[in-house]
Amino acid sequence: MKNLYLLLVLISSSLSAQFAWTPIPSIAANLNGQRFDDVFFLNENLGWAANGYYAAVYKTTDGGATWIQQVTGATLGGSHYFRNIEFLNENIGFLGTLNGKFYKTVNGGTTWSLVTNFSTNPAAICGLDAVGTSTIYGCGAYFSPAYIIKSTDSGNTWQYINMAAYASALVEIYFINENVGFVSGKNANGAVILKTIDGGLTWATLYNGYIPGQMVWKLQVLSGNTNVIFGSVESVSPNPGRLVKSVDGGLNWISKVAPEVDIQAVGFVSENHGWMGGHNTGFYETINGGDTWVNTGVGSNLNRIFFVGNIAYASGTTIYKYSDPNLSVADFEEHARVPLDIKISPNPVKDKLNIKIDFLASDHVVIELYSSSGQLIKKLMRDTIDTMSTKNYTFDFSYPSGTYIINFHTNTGRQSVKIIK
């Protein structure tokens, strides 16, 4: 159902003159730069937004003019990070988290119940897509392993599909219909996009970036022309992030440098006019298919760009709307994202690498070692953080003298530290 209403009434030539991105009013201020990970609309008026770190769901019935908070992680019990939200209709919806918990509502989000009838419980749901009247797909996890969940009866029963044969981590899922769809993430060779034509029974690789450590974070299939596919490739410095694009259904791909390394959100209204953003700063626009990008200066920390009718929404440091530029923008407060407190000792490193991280809440962390040129050397570890805590890690460092990059990927973003041996 995602993008089912993406009718592309948004004509690129007229949008620039008539529309603009603005923060929409009346949703709670998002403190400390902890972003809204997802936004979803059933129509131009009815929508939901999910804040990640503060684990809160908001609902609007007037196109974002006003919002009500429906649920928080605390009311569901325990620590939560809300990653995504998706609805089949105005009553039945699903809420994915990064905490091994997956929720369903049957009353429009007023109350949520924990889904437990999986053969294998998914560690996290990073992507969701509702298609048709009763089918819902999900995928995970960005920190591995790779799997898909599927229901064809509005979430009453579920399949768990192990995707280890195709990928090591999955982040995004998108279906054109109940049988034909795409999923993206990474495998041992790098960023990957897969396609199925039989409802997830079998998969074929459409794209592989062949730079280990990169992953395709978000996908978009252009409404009205399903041969046009966009993907955002999140990278690790000094390798740039990428926009990948196919105009023949995934047979061939064009790769262009994205405006950020940690690029995540992607959304286009035509083959040439679109936007990208990510964990660092910037809300970028292109009108030439990604050859050049301009920072709109509107916002930051984007994770999702979502189209409905002749309106677009984006989730980031707050929720943004692409519509009448005279829309009120009151009552917003934005801050830079607060990075993890990471200490590495000694630096220069000798034979042991010691890392101390202060986690402010439950989290996940993937620690990877890269060369100074951005080549993945080794995945050092993946860890699940159950509560606010300080963690200490020690690794043998039997590598030649030189400069290295330690990359930390958590629920709230990526950051890197340069070390010397």
Secondary structure, DSSP 8 states (H G I E B T S, - for coil): -TTTT------HHHHHHH-EEEE-TTS---GGG--EEEEEESSSS-EEEEETTTTEEEEESSTTSS-EEEEEHHHHSS---EEEEEESSSS-EEEEESSS-EEEESSTTSS-EE----SS--S---EEEEETTTEEEEEE-TTS--EEEEESSTTSS-EEEE-TTT-SEEEEEEESSSS-EEEEEEETTEEEEEEESSTTSS-EEEEE--STT-EEEEEEE-TT-TT-EEEEEE--TTS--EEEEESSTTSS-EEEE-S-SSEEEEEESSSS-EEEEESSS-EEEESSTTSS-EE-SS-----EEEEETTEEEEESSSEEEEE-TTS---S---------EEEEESSS--SEEEEEEEESSSEEEEEEEEETTS-EEEEEEEEEE-SSEEEEEEEE----SSEEEEEEEETTEEEEEEEE-
